[in-house]
Amino acid sequence: MKCFLLFLAAGAAAVAQSAQPAAQVADASNPVAQVRQARSWEYGPFVNWGSGLGNRDNFRFFFTGFQLGKVLTPVVHAGPFSGQFEYSGNIIPLWQAYTPAPHIETFTYKGEPFQAPVGGGTYTGVSITPVIFRWNFLTRSRRIQPWFQAAGGLIYTTHKFPPDELVPHGTPGGTSVFNFSPQGGGGIHYFLRSGRSIDLGVNGVHISSASLGDRNPGVNASIQIQVGYTFWK
């Protein structure tokens, strides 16, 4: 959450500036200005750790992947919201959720309680987020570039997720191996030097099958903290 608060403070402090021509060579000591003027590509690896909230506060998440993005617009001046639009996407070849071990749980059907086995344990899969709309705020900083984003992705797991009442193998029921992941959050790029940055982000993520399975308990909310290393070109 400290990263998110830092993002808010940096965004509030953003001020409008006059954009320089893209062809102009940027000050080598100002890597943020270089990215802004060149409308650069960004690419690099990241790792992510998260925790469920509410009735899923005993769920934990870990995944790692690769992100690619492109700053598309010149600076748009809008007072404290001045900045540039970037389109990104990512691929996550390793996605894992850690849930309570299989157990017996009490359910209610037509007013009558009954007990049934519920799945659990570690769930493994892959994910893709083809739509990331990011707004990079305009600041005077030479090192820090704050951003805000909204995104949507797809998750595939080798077993139906999230765990729910077990059904006999080969019969319909349970949740789904496919889930959608609408999300939003913010963060910062911290530039170590020209063309290189460390990235810190905080996302709120919802996971749901959109009723692709017979049941759709989902993960209504989770907080995901992401750390990455980015190359700018």
Backbone as CSV, one residue per row, in Angstrom:
resi,resn,N_x,N_y,N_z,CA_x,CA_y,CA_z,C_x,C_y,C_z
1,MET,0.817,-1.203,0.000,0.000,0.000,0.000,0.857,1.261,0.000
2,LYS,2.093,1.183,0.529,2.952,2.362,0.516,3.222,2.819,-0.905
3,CYS,3.385,1.848,-1.830,3.619,2.205,-3.234,2.427,2.967,-3.787
4,PHE,1.227,2.510,-3.440,0.018,3.146,-3.946,-0.107,4.558,-3.400
5,LEU,0.215,4.764,-2.103,0.144,6.095,-1.517,1.174,7.012,-2.159
6,LEU,2.355,6.484,-2.460,3.362,7.269,-3.142,2.884,7.699,-4.516
7,PHE,2.213,6.776,-5.220,1.636,7.104,-6.523,0.631,8.241,-6.425
8,LEU,-0.235,8.195,-5.414,-1.238,9.248,-5.249,-0.577,10.587,-4.974
9,ALA,0.450,10.587,-4.132,1.120,11.839,-3.816,1.809,12.419,-5.038
10,ALA,2.442,11.537,-5.838,3.125,12.008,-7.035,2.142,12.527,-8.067
11,GLY,0.996,11.831,-8.204,-0.014,12.283,-9.152,-0.591,13.616,-8.769
12,ALA,-0.812,13.839,-7.486,-1.376,15.106,-7.028,-0.403,16.242,-7.239
13,ALA,0.902,15.924,-7.216,1.911,16.965,-7.372,2.258,17.245,-8.830
14,ALA,1.661,16.491,-9.750,1.970,16.669,-11.180,1.560,18.061,-11.645
15,VAL,2.381,18.668,-12.483,2.085,20.004,-12.991,2.226,20.007,-14.491
16,ALA,1.486,20.893,-15.154,1.530,20.981,-16.610,2.847,21.580,-17.064
17,GLN,3.375,21.018,-18.132,4.597,21.519,-18.728,4.407,21.577,-20.238
18,SER,5.247,22.342,-20.928,5.193,22.405,-22.382,5.960,21.230,-22.952
19,ALA,5.313,20.441,-23.831,5.971,19.274,-24.417,6.979,19.727,-25.450
20,GLN,8.186,19.138,-25.460,9.195,19.446,-26.447,9.010,18.557,-27.658
21,PRO,9.483,18.961,-28.833,9.354,18.140,-30.034,9.990,16.782,-29.821
22,ALA,9.344,15.733,-30.377,9.831,14.375,-30.191,11.222,14.192,-30.768
23,ALA,11.549,14.972,-31.813,12.836,14.810,-32.466,13.968,15.422,-31.658
24,GLN,13.641,16.284,-30.684,14.660,16.931,-29.901,15.319,15.935,-28.957
25,VAL,16.641,16.011,-28.833,17.364,15.112,-27.960,17.131,15.534,-26.521
26,ALA,16.696,14.614,-25.671,16.389,14.931,-24.288,17.661,15.030,-23.466
27,ASP,17.562,15.739,-22.350,18.652,15.853,-21.400,19.004,14.459,-20.884
28,ALA,20.260,14.061,-21.036,20.677,12.718,-20.643,20.514,12.478,-19.148
29,SER,20.469,13.551,-18.360,20.302,13.398,-16.918,18.840,13.322,-16.511
30,ASN,17.942,13.352,-17.481,16.507,13.317,-17.197,15.862,12.164,-17.963
31,PRO,15.978,10.927,-17.444,15.438,9.768,-18.179,13.924,9.793,-18.332
32,VAL,13.196,10.418,-17.401,11.745,10.514,-17.538,11.390,11.365,-18.748
33,ALA,12.087,12.491,-18.936,11.835,13.355,-20.093,12.181,12.649,-21.394
34,GLN,13.219,11.818,-21.379,13.588,11.065,-22.581,12.451,10.152,-23.024
35,VAL,11.885,9.418,-22.086,10.763,8.527,-22.392,9.573,9.319,-22.902
36,ARG,9.297,10.457,-22.247,8.143,11.265,-22.622,8.277,11.796,-24.052
37,GLN,9.452,12.300,-24.394,9.642,12.907,-25.706,9.709,11.860,-26.816
38,ALA,10.292,10.704,-26.526,10.444,9.674,-27.550,9.201,8.807,-27.714
39,ARG,8.208,8.941,-26.775,7.041,8.050,-26.771,7.521,6.594,-26.858
40,SER,8.329,6.224,-25.906,9.100,4.986,-25.957,8.259,3.715,-25.837
41,TRP,8.847,2.614,-26.321,8.396,1.265,-25.995,8.944,0.911,-24.625
42,GLU,8.227,0.087,-23.878,8.747,-0.474,-22.639,8.522,-1.978,-22.641
43,TYR,9.493,-2.732,-22.103,9.342,-4.175,-22.020,10.219,-4.694,-20.895
44,GLY,9.768,-5.769,-20.264,10.570,-6.348,-19.202,9.801,-7.337,-18.353
45,PRO,10.506,-8.066,-17.485,9.887,-9.085,-16.629,9.326,-8.474,-15.348
46,PHE,8.437,-9.229,-14.711,7.899,-8.797,-13.419,7.515,-10.021,-12.588
47,VAL,7.417,-9.822,-11.286,6.888,-10.821,-10.365,5.774,-10.168,-9.563
48,ASN,4.853,-10.993,-9.070,3.664,-10.476,-8.416,3.308,-11.351,-7.217
49,TRP,2.933,-10.704,-6.118,2.464,-11.426,-4.944,1.194,-10.759,-4.467
50,GLY,0.171,-11.554,-4.102,-1.091,-10.955,-3.709,-1.831,-11.752,-2.659
51,SER,-2.877,-11.141,-2.146,-3.701,-11.758,-1.117,-5.161,-11.449,-1.391
52,GLY,-6.030,-12.448,-1.161,-7.455,-12.228,-1.296,-8.001,-11.395,-0.150
53,LEU,-9.180,-10.830,-0.362,-9.837,-10.019,0.651,-11.208,-10.610,0.967
54,GLY,-11.817,-10.148,2.072,-13.156,-10.596,2.423,-13.187,-12.085,2.708
55,ASN,-14.139,-12.790,2.081,-14.253,-14.233,2.340,-13.143,-15.040,1.674
56,ARG,-12.224,-14.366,0.954,-11.077,-15.047,0.338,-9.767,-14.580,0.961
57,ASP,-9.810,-14.098,2.198,-8.585,-13.574,2.801,-7.576,-14.656,3.150
58,ASN,-7.932,-15.923,2.979,-6.973,-17.016,3.163,-6.430,-17.533,1.831
59,PHE,-6.688,-16.800,0.749,-6.100,-17.108,-0.557,-4.833,-16.271,-0.739
60,ARG,-3.804,-16.870,-1.323,-2.584,-16.152,-1.686,-2.286,-16.401,-3.158
61,PHE,-1.606,-15.447,-3.787,-1.332,-15.537,-5.220,0.140,-15.236,-5.499
62,PHE,0.684,-15.926,-6.488,2.022,-15.630,-6.984,2.021,-15.855,-8.493
63,PHE,2.588,-14.905,-9.224,2.777,-15.140,-10.653,3.905,-14.278,-11.183
64,THR,4.421,-14.694,-12.328,5.525,-13.979,-12.957,5.320,-13.971,-14.462
65,GLY,5.770,-12.887,-15.099,5.530,-12.777,-16.533,6.364,-11.699,-17.179
66,PHE,5.915,-11.283,-18.363,6.638,-10.325,-19.202,5.623,-9.322,-19.750
67,GLN,5.966,-8.037,-19.659,5.056,-6.984,-20.115,5.658,-6.189,-21.266
68,LEU,4.803,-5.761,-22.183,5.200,-4.947,-23.326,4.206,-3.802,-23.478
69,GLY,4.724,-2.582,-23.664,3.833,-1.427,-23.812,4.441,-0.358,-24.696
70,LYS,3.586,0.592,-25.114,4.036,1.690,-25.984,3.304,2.965,-25.591
71,VAL,4.080,4.019,-25.337,3.496,5.343,-25.105,3.003,5.860,-26.450
72,LEU,1.709,6.161,-26.552,1.102,6.448,-27.855,0.881,7.930,-28.151
73,THR,0.738,8.744,-27.138,0.331,10.131,-27.390,1.386,11.120,-26.911
74,PRO,1.362,12.341,-27.452,2.139,13.413,-26.834,1.491,13.772,-25.499
75,VAL,2.103,14.672,-24.770,1.539,15.099,-23.494,0.189,15.777,-23.717
76,VAL,-0.811,15.315,-22.987,-2.136,15.931,-22.991,-2.224,16.804,-21.743
77,HIS,-2.443,18.094,-21.917,-2.454,19.017,-20.785,-3.850,19.101,-20.187
78,ALA,-3.951,18.715,-18.913,-5.230,18.748,-18.200,-4.978,19.065,-16.728
79,GLY,-4.217,20.130,-16.479,-3.929,20.511,-15.109,-3.179,19.423,-14.379
80,PRO,-3.611,19.075,-13.169,-2.905,18.045,-12.397,-3.010,16.647,-13.004
81,PHE,-3.895,16.470,-14.006,-4.052,15.164,-14.649,-3.295,15.091,-15.979
82,SER,-2.437,16.071,-16.250,-1.671,16.064,-17.492,-0.813,14.804,-17.581
83,GLY,-0.688,14.281,-18.806,0.120,13.085,-18.978,0.000,12.507,-20.367
84,GLN,0.387,11.242,-20.495,0.385,10.545,-21.773,-0.313,9.199,-21.635
85,PHE,-0.952,8.776,-22.728,-1.641,7.493,-22.752,-0.704,6.413,-23.272
86,GLU,-0.728,5.264,-22.607,0.081,4.122,-23.004,-0.810,2.885,-23.105
87,TYR,-0.548,2.068,-24.122,-1.249,0.788,-24.270,-0.253,-0.330,-24.010
88,SER,-0.641,-1.302,-23.157,0.258,-2.388,-22.782,-0.484,-3.724,-22.752
89,GLY,0.299,-4.769,-22.609,-0.242,-6.109,-22.394,0.820,-6.959,-21.728
90,ASN,0.411,-8.099,-21.152,1.412,-8.979,-20.575,1.036,-10.440,-20.751
91,ILE,2.043,-11.285,-20.625,1.887,-12.738,-20.674,2.456,-13.305,-19.380
92,ILE,1.685,-14.195,-18.739,2.092,-14.782,-17.459,2.153,-16.306,-17.635
93,PRO,3.344,-16.857,-17.851,3.448,-18.310,-18.050,3.339,-19.113,-16.765
94,LEU,3.489,-18.446,-15.616,3.338,-19.131,-14.325,2.397,-18.308,-13.447
95,TRP,1.214,-18.861,-13.207,0.203,-18.229,-12.342,-0.201,-19.251,-11.294
96,GLN,-0.123,-18.886,-10.017,-0.476,-19.826,-8.960,-1.351,-19.165,-7.896
97,ALA,-2.291,-19.945,-7.374,-3.117,-19.536,-6.241,-2.986,-20.591,-5.152
98,TYR,-2.788,-20.137,-3.924,-2.628,-21.035,-2.789,-3.871,-20.904,-1.909
99,THR,-4.628,-21.982,-1.803,-5.902,-21.961,-1.086,-5.882,-23.003,0.036
100,PRO,-6.829,-22.929,0.991,-6.872,-23.926,2.063,-6.952,-25.353,1.507
101,ALA,-6.395,-26.290,2.228,-6.398,-27.694,1.802,-7.825,-28.222,1.674
102,PRO,-8.029,-29.266,0.871,-9.372,-29.858,0.752,-9.961,-30.157,2.129
103,HIS,-11.267,-29.917,2.282,-11.900,-30.080,3.584,-13.400,-30.315,3.410
104,ILE,-14.067,-30.602,4.499,-15.518,-30.765,4.508,-16.151,-29.436,4.926
105,GLU,-17.145,-29.009,4.186,-17.790,-27.723,4.461,-19.304,-27.908,4.513
106,THR,-19.963,-27.071,5.304,-21.416,-27.133,5.442,-22.080,-26.167,4.468
107,PHE,-23.050,-26.661,3.699,-23.805,-25.863,2.743,-25.289,-25.911,3.121
108,THR,-26.053,-25.037,2.505,-27.500,-25.043,2.720,-28.205,-25.160,1.380
109,TYR,-29.152,-26.084,1.288,-29.932,-26.263,0.064,-31.411,-26.328,0.433
110,LYS,-32.183,-25.393,-0.102,-33.612,-25.288,0.195,-33.877,-25.273,1.699
111,GLY,-33.027,-24.496,2.372,-33.198,-24.320,3.807,-32.641,-25.426,4.672
112,GLU,-32.120,-26.485,4.056,-31.594,-27.614,4.813,-30.065,-27.663,4.700
113,PRO,-29.358,-27.735,5.828,-27.897,-27.820,5.783,-27.436,-29.221,5.366
114,PHE,-26.316,-29.275,4.682,-25.693,-30.557,4.360,-24.191,-30.344,4.268
115,GLN,-23.451,-31.395,4.387,-21.999,-31.322,4.319,-21.501,-31.983,3.043
116,ALA,-20.451,-31.374,2.468,-19.891,-31.903,1.220,-18.400,-31.593,1.171
117,PRO,-17.617,-32.411,0.461,-16.184,-32.133,0.332,-15.942,-30.940,-0.590
118,VAL,-14.974,-30.128,-0.219,-14.600,-28.942,-1.001,-13.134,-29.082,-1.401
119,GLY,-12.830,-28.738,-2.633,-11.455,-28.817,-3.117,-10.576,-27.748,-2.496
120,GLY,-9.296,-27.775,-2.821,-8.365,-26.789,-2.287,-6.937,-27.133,-2.628
121,GLY,-6.009,-26.411,-2.019,-4.602,-26.617,-2.287,-4.048,-25.590,-3.254
122,THR,-3.010,-25.962,-3.993,-2.355,-25.059,-4.936,-2.933,-25.238,-6.332
123,TYR,-3.282,-24.127,-6.964,-3.805,-24.132,-8.332,-2.774,-23.457,-9.234
124,THR,-2.466,-24.099,-10.355,-1.437,-23.605,-11.276,-2.046,-23.382,-12.649
125,GLY,-1.577,-22.329,-13.320,-2.090,-22.047,-14.654,-1.254,-21.010,-15.368
126,VAL,-1.846,-20.440,-16.399,-1.226,-19.382,-17.192,-2.251,-18.257,-17.339
127,SER,-1.761,-17.085,-17.710,-2.664,-15.941,-17.852,-2.151,-15.006,-18.937
128,ILE,-3.072,-14.259,-19.507,-2.730,-13.210,-20.463,-3.597,-11.997,-20.177
129,THR,-2.981,-10.829,-20.212,-3.708,-9.565,-20.042,-3.490,-8.744,-21.315
130,PRO,-4.380,-8.891,-22.309,-4.152,-8.232,-23.596,-4.545,-6.767,-23.626
131,VAL,-5.240,-6.310,-22.583,-5.730,-4.933,-22.563,-5.292,-4.256,-21.270
132,ILE,-4.318,-3.365,-21.362,-3.900,-2.522,-20.244,-3.902,-1.082,-20.729
133,PHE,-4.819,-0.284,-20.229,-4.876,1.138,-20.542,-4.190,1.888,-19.405
134,ARG,-3.088,2.537,-19.701,-2.287,3.187,-18.656,-2.155,4.680,-18.940
135,TRP,-2.249,5.468,-17.871,-2.042,6.916,-17.967,-0.789,7.264,-17.173
136,ASN,0.232,7.792,-17.879,1.481,8.204,-17.253,1.404,9.690,-16.931
137,PHE,1.407,10.021,-15.641,1.265,11.416,-15.231,2.515,12.226,-15.552
138,LEU,2.303,13.494,-15.892,3.388,14.430,-16.164,3.889,15.004,-14.845
139,THR,5.195,14.882,-14.606,5.782,15.428,-13.380,7.090,16.126,-13.721
140,ARG,7.615,16.848,-12.740,8.906,17.505,-12.897,10.068,16.586,-12.506
141,SER,9.746,15.432,-11.945,10.787,14.549,-11.446,11.643,14.001,-12.584
142,ARG,12.933,13.837,-12.321,13.853,13.235,-13.279,13.942,11.719,-13.113
143,ARG,13.402,11.197,-12.023,13.550,9.779,-11.720,12.227,9.031,-11.614
144,ILE,11.176,9.689,-11.137,9.924,9.009,-10.822,8.843,9.337,-11.843
145,GLN,8.231,8.296,-12.413,7.111,8.434,-13.349,5.906,7.690,-12.770
146,PRO,4.923,8.409,-12.193,3.737,7.728,-11.656,2.726,7.401,-12.744
147,TRP,1.931,6.370,-12.522,0.934,5.969,-13.513,-0.287,5.377,-12.835
148,PHE,-1.377,5.348,-13.591,-2.633,4.730,-13.171,-3.122,3.882,-14.332
149,GLN,-3.763,2.744,-14.046,-4.178,1.875,-15.146,-5.481,1.146,-14.853
150,ALA,-6.113,0.707,-15.939,-7.248,-0.211,-15.894,-6.948,-1.321,-16.897
151,ALA,-7.305,-2.561,-16.557,-6.901,-3.678,-17.406,-7.894,-4.826,-17.302
152,GLY,-7.762,-5.763,-18.241,-8.594,-6.959,-18.230,-7.822,-8.138,-18.779
153,GLY,-7.941,-9.299,-18.117,-7.183,-10.462,-18.545,-7.980,-11.749,-18.482
154,LEU,-7.314,-12.840,-18.871,-7.901,-14.174,-18.882,-6.939,-15.127,-18.186
155,ILE,-7.473,-15.978,-17.298,-6.672,-16.954,-16.558,-7.145,-18.364,-16.902
156,TYR,-6.203,-19.253,-17.165,-6.515,-20.675,-17.346,-5.774,-21.460,-16.268
157,THR,-6.478,-22.327,-15.545,-5.861,-23.177,-14.535,-6.094,-24.643,-14.892
158,THR,-5.189,-25.501,-14.456,-5.282,-26.916,-14.798,-6.413,-27.623,-14.048
159,HIS,-6.924,-27.012,-12.979,-8.097,-27.509,-12.268,-9.077,-26.352,-12.074
160,LYS,-10.342,-26.672,-11.927,-11.360,-25.634,-11.809,-11.103,-24.749,-10.589
161,PHE,-11.128,-23.451,-10.820,-10.805,-22.460,-9.793,-11.917,-21.415,-9.740
162,PRO,-12.268,-20.912,-8.537,-11.725,-21.263,-7.231,-12.302,-22.582,-6.733
163,PRO,-11.709,-23.174,-5.685,-12.226,-24.438,-5.170,-13.667,-24.297,-4.700
164,ASP,-14.451,-25.339,-4.948,-15.867,-25.335,-4.577,-16.265,-26.773,-4.272
165,GLU,-17.536,-27.014,-4.061,-18.026,-28.354,-3.777,-17.601,-29.315,-4.882
166,LEU,-16.994,-30.421,-4.493,-16.508,-31.395,-5.470,-17.668,-32.184,-6.074
167,VAL,-17.501,-32.526,-7.333,-18.495,-33.353,-8.022,-17.772,-34.574,-8.590
168,PRO,-18.477,-35.675,-8.811,-17.830,-36.868,-9.373,-17.139,-36.551,-10.695
169,HIS,-15.969,-37.132,-10.915,-15.200,-36.897,-12.131,-16.021,-37.281,-13.362
170,GLY,-16.017,-36.387,-14.366,-16.729,-36.648,-15.609,-18.164,-36.169,-15.622
171,THR,-18.644,-35.640,-14.498,-20.009,-35.103,-14.451,-19.952,-33.585,-14.360
172,PRO,-20.974,-32.877,-14.853,-20.960,-31.416,-14.806,-21.066,-30.909,-13.373
173,GLY,-20.582,-29.698,-13.160,-20.649,-29.100,-11.837,-19.356,-28.396,-11.489
174,GLY,-19.365,-27.686,-10.396,-18.171,-26.978,-9.956,-17.990,-25.649,-10.661
175,THR,-16.789,-25.139,-10.602,-16.486,-23.817,-11.166,-15.927,-23.986,-12.581
176,SER,-14.867,-23.266,-12.944,-14.371,-23.322,-14.320,-12.852,-23.231,-14.342
177,VAL,-12.237,-23.807,-15.384,-10.795,-23.658,-15.572,-10.463,-22.309,-16.207
178,PHE,-11.471,-21.615,-16.730,-11.270,-20.284,-17.315,-11.891,-19.232,-16.415
179,ASN,-11.122,-18.170,-16.131,-11.615,-17.045,-15.351,-11.136,-15.733,-15.970
180,PHE,-11.921,-14.691,-15.777,-11.559,-13.357,-16.237,-11.031,-12.545,-15.053
181,SER,-10.171,-11.557,-15.352,-9.526,-10.798,-14.278,-9.543,-9.292,-14.551
182,PRO,-10.712,-8.642,-14.460,-10.737,-7.177,-14.537,-9.995,-6.591,-13.342
183,GLN,-9.275,-5.481,-13.562,-8.397,-4.963,-12.514,-8.080,-3.488,-12.742
184,GLY,-7.580,-2.858,-11.703,-7.164,-1.467,-11.805,-6.232,-1.117,-10.665
185,GLY,-5.370,-0.148,-10.888,-4.433,0.237,-9.837,-3.469,1.303,-10.299
186,GLY,-2.375,1.440,-9.589,-1.396,2.470,-9.916,-0.016,2.069,-9.458
187,GLY,0.952,2.921,-9.753,2.319,2.624,-9.368,3.283,3.659,-9.881
188,ILE,4.552,3.315,-9.835,5.597,4.223,-10.296,6.684,3.442,-11.045
189,HIS,7.313,4.125,-11.997,8.603,3.703,-12.534,9.657,4.532,-11.805
190,TYR,10.688,3.885,-11.294,11.826,4.605,-10.724,13.023,4.361,-11.635
191,PHE,13.485,5.412,-12.319,14.544,5.279,-13.308,15.914,5.248,-12.640
192,LEU,16.638,4.144,-12.878,18.001,4.010,-12.380,18.963,4.791,-13.244
193,ARG,18.672,4.822,-14.533,19.452,5.570,-15.513,18.634,5.644,-16.779
194,SER,19.199,6.208,-17.822,18.490,6.319,-19.082,18.123,4.937,-19.625
195,GLY,16.825,4.729,-19.907,16.376,3.483,-20.503,16.221,2.313,-19.563
196,ARG,16.333,2.529,-18.245,16.200,1.439,-17.285,15.414,1.923,-16.074
197,SER,14.436,1.129,-15.665,13.673,1.507,-14.471,13.263,0.282,-13.680
198,ILE,13.099,0.477,-12.372,12.457,-0.488,-11.493,11.014,-0.033,-11.311
199,ASP,10.070,-0.979,-11.354,8.651,-0.635,-11.341,7.961,-1.245,-10.130
200,LEU,7.164,-0.442,-9.459,6.386,-0.879,-8.313,4.925,-0.549,-8.574
201,GLY,4.042,-1.534,-8.411,2.629,-1.304,-8.680,1.742,-2.015,-7.684
202,VAL,0.548,-1.482,-7.492,-0.473,-2.105,-6.652,-1.757,-2.174,-7.460
203,ASN,-2.339,-3.373,-7.586,-3.572,-3.567,-8.347,-4.652,-4.215,-7.486
204,GLY,-5.874,-3.780,-7.671,-7.022,-4.490,-7.138,-7.581,-5.369,-8.243
205,VAL,-7.695,-6.679,-8.004,-8.072,-7.631,-9.059,-9.315,-8.417,-8.635
206,HIS,-10.261,-8.531,-9.561,-11.437,-9.372,-9.388,-11.284,-10.594,-10.295
207,ILE,-11.582,-11.787,-9.787,-11.474,-13.008,-10.579,-12.838,-13.679,-10.632
208,SER,-13.324,-13.911,-11.848,-14.653,-14.494,-12.018,-14.717,-15.245,-13.333
209,SER,-15.494,-16.327,-13.356,-15.642,-17.115,-14.582,-16.756,-16.577,-15.482
210,ALA,-17.469,-15.529,-15.044,-18.622,-15.017,-15.791,-19.631,-16.127,-16.054
211,SER,-19.755,-17.027,-15.067,-20.703,-18.155,-15.109,-20.404,-19.162,-16.215
212,LEU,-19.129,-19.296,-16.597,-18.755,-20.369,-17.520,-18.903,-21.738,-16.854
213,GLY,-18.731,-21.769,-15.528,-18.963,-22.995,-14.779,-20.384,-23.021,-14.242
214,ASP,-20.752,-24.169,-13.655,-22.086,-24.275,-13.058,-22.206,-23.405,-11.820
215,ARG,-21.073,-23.127,-11.172,-21.054,-22.219,-10.029,-20.033,-21.127,-10.300
216,ASN,-20.267,-19.955,-9.742,-19.366,-18.829,-9.988,-19.112,-18.060,-8.695
217,PRO,-18.457,-18.710,-7.700,-18.189,-17.995,-6.453,-17.120,-16.915,-6.602
218,GLY,-16.155,-17.131,-7.501,-15.149,-16.124,-7.803,-14.295,-15.707,-6.620
219,VAL,-13.433,-14.735,-6.891,-12.648,-14.029,-5.869,-13.007,-12.563,-6.059
220,ASN,-13.924,-12.077,-5.245,-14.454,-10.739,-5.477,-13.384,-9.666,-5.476
221,ALA,-12.397,-9.794,-4.610,-11.349,-8.768,-4.561,-10.053,-9.370,-4.032
222,SER,-8.956,-8.907,-4.603,-7.627,-9.243,-4.098,-6.704,-8.058,-4.336
223,ILE,-5.686,-7.942,-3.503,-4.668,-6.912,-3.663,-3.398,-7.577,-4.169
224,GLN,-2.861,-7.061,-5.286,-1.682,-7.636,-5.915,-0.572,-6.597,-5.960
225,ILE,0.596,-6.955,-5.474,1.762,-6.076,-5.489,2.738,-6.598,-6.534
226,GLN,3.125,-5.721,-7.455,3.958,-6.129,-8.585,5.283,-5.374,-8.585
227,VAL,6.362,-6.105,-8.840,7.704,-5.524,-8.957,8.284,-5.967,-10.295
228,GLY,8.806,-5.013,-11.060,9.343,-5.346,-12.366,10.604,-4.568,-12.687
229,TYR,11.245,-4.980,-13.763,12.418,-4.274,-14.289,12.141,-4.000,-15.762
230,THR,12.232,-2.719,-16.149,11.807,-2.320,-17.490,12.939,-1.727,-18.304
231,PHE,12.986,-2.145,-19.577,13.867,-1.552,-20.577,13.026,-0.608,-21.436
232,TRP,13.535,0.588,-21.713,12.829,1.584,-22.539,13.627,1.807,-23.819
233,LYS,12.901,1.820,-24.937,13.592,1.964,-26.233,12.764,2.797,-27.192
